[in-house]
Amino acid sequence: MTGPARSEVSFVVPGDLETRTGGYAYDRRIVAGLRAAGWSVHVHGLDAGFPFPNAAARAHAAATFAAIPDGRFVLADGLAFGALPDDIAPHAARLVIVALVHHPLALETGLTAPEAAALEASERRALGLARAVVVTSRATARELERYAVAPDRIAVVEPGTDPAPIARSTIDVNRSRARDLSLLCVATLTPRKGHALLLDALASGQDSRWRLRCAGSIDRDGDTTARVLDRIRSHGFEGRVDLLGDLDAAGLAVEYDRADLFTLASLYEGYGMAVAEAIAHGLPVVATATGAIADLVGTDAGLVVAPGDVRALAAALRRALGDDDFRARLADGARRARARLPTWEQATARMAAALERARGLAYG
């Protein structure tokens, strides 16, 4: 068996690397960052059906791992890795496998109890085959305690955040006093992102000076999109809620610039990259305390409530929407918080260090 190449890594990713979600954005930036740092990165695309692969997808994944040369670093996205313990096992001793866990598979919203139990058991077995595990937040590192992953095998590599211009509305508060406030939510329409909860919270408030703009795919989960559209109709929000679909970087930049407040009602996040991006634009935030969101927002950049608590979310939105001076203070806090955000250069350096450290960890 040959030793691992110091700067060569196979990155195994399910689906299309260009998919517009936070997890895929993280993967893209890590690939680009490692390449810029001198690593040779080979991207291996798997079927998009993970974490529930069919027989053909599983066979393709097994063949992908079998074709990777002995001794090479393998960075495997957890969306696929956690579903493949039997296919990874024959190669665990000959490869330096590092699992990249954005969040445990069993914590996805909308799973049946048997599905969640099966995913947890599968991911526990798969993680036992990895030399090391990279997670994107300290919260996810804590979640892995129940997966029997030794703490010394876990590395936290938080996403970076690109520098961004300050949103115009946070600079000129008087501008927002003369019009409806623009709320921005950036999240794919899936059960976990809590769009229906957000709409319920807005319906229970009394401030009518808002318009909600939701950026994110409306095609990923048709049932969720249908439920959100039904909620918009039942609350009488036609004309006040815009589902924008997927936006490219330029389109998102426009939305961040025009927003007065960023909001996210996720039931679970591994990190919360959209919140970090909002803070990079100096936007005040009303969101749920999941992933790293509470740490990102801190005590002065926004209001954070428990996931799933519609009443608390409604109260936080009512306070932020109804008090221009308070919202301006939160925007000041967001401008201070943006200076604390990690960069992608830092994230890449930490990932490279995690890979190098994995070389010294024994398998099994």
Helices and strands as residue ranges (DSSP letters): E 8-14, H 22-36, E 40-46, H 55-67, E 73-77, H 78-81, H 85-88, G 89-91, E 96-101, G 105-107, H 113-127, E 132-135, H 138-143, G 144-147, G 151-153, E 154-156, H 168-171, H 173-177, E 181-186, G 191-193, H 195-204, E 210-215, H 222-234, E 241-245, H 249-258, E 261-264, H 273-280, E 285-288, H 293-297, E 302-305, H 310-322, H 324-337, G 338-340, H 344-358
